[in-house]
């Protein structure tokens, strides 16, 4: 017998300061370290603030995998800086 249970929606958490940039369409990309959510093109994601409140739904248009050392300056724009690319 088939079950009617739905797979839980994948979520991404963002700093509260990024909420307005995301909603305005200014911030349209993100990168994650050691993310195991298996995000794929056409997934619908729930965007949460740091308090766990949903503020948007988004559809994934593109996924790129890069090692940390291959991130360029524009990839890092708007993110905290690290002392090393390794």
C-alpha positions in Angstrom: 0.0 0.0 0.0 1.3 3.5 -0.9 1.8 6.0 1.9 0.5 9.6 1.6 3.4 11.0 3.7 5.2 13.8 2.1 9.0 14.2 2.1 9.8 17.2 4.4 10.8 20.3 2.4 14.5 21.1 2.4 15.4 24.3 4.3 18.2 26.8 4.3 18.9 29.1 7.2 20.2 32.7 6.6 21.5 35.4 8.8 18.7 37.8 9.6 20.6 40.6 7.9 20.3 38.8 4.6 16.5 38.5 4.6 15.8 41.8 2.9 18.5 41.3 0.3 17.0 37.9 -0.6 13.4 39.3 -0.7 14.5 42.2 -2.9 16.2 39.8 -5.3 19.7 41.4 -4.7 21.0 38.2 -3.2 20.3 35.3 -5.5 23.1 32.8 -4.7 24.4 31.0 -1.7 27.1 28.5 -0.9 27.3 26.0 1.9 30.2 24.1 3.5 29.6 20.4 4.2 26.0 20.6 3.3 24.3 17.2 3.1 20.8 18.3 1.9 21.3 16.9 -1.6 19.9 20.1 -3.2 19.1 19.6 -6.8 17.8 21.8 -9.7 14.0 22.3 -9.4 13.9 21.6 -5.6 11.6 24.0 -3.7 13.4 25.3 -0.6 12.0 27.0 2.5 14.2 29.9 3.5 14.4 30.4 7.3 15.9 33.1 9.4 18.2 32.3 12.3 15.1 32.0 14.6 13.6 29.3 12.3 10.9 31.6 10.9 10.2 31.0 7.2 10.4 34.1 5.1 10.4 32.8 1.6 10.1 29.8 -0.7 12.5 29.5 -3.6 13.0 27.1 -6.6 16.6 26.0 -7.3 17.6 27.0 -10.9 21.3 25.9 -10.8 23.7 24.0 -8.6 27.5 24.3 -8.9 29.9 22.3 -6.9 33.3 23.8 -6.1 36.0 23.1 -3.7 36.6 25.9 -1.2 39.9 26.7 -2.8 38.3 27.3 -6.2 35.9 30.0 -5.0 36.7 33.3 -6.6 36.4 36.8 -5.2 32.8 37.3 -6.6 31.7 33.9 -5.1 32.9 35.2 -1.7 31.2 38.6 -2.0 28.8 39.2 1.0 30.3 36.3 3.1 32.5 36.3 6.1 36.2 36.1 5.2 38.6 33.3 6.1 42.3 33.4 6.7 42.9 30.7 4.2 41.3 29.1 1.1 42.2 25.6 2.3 
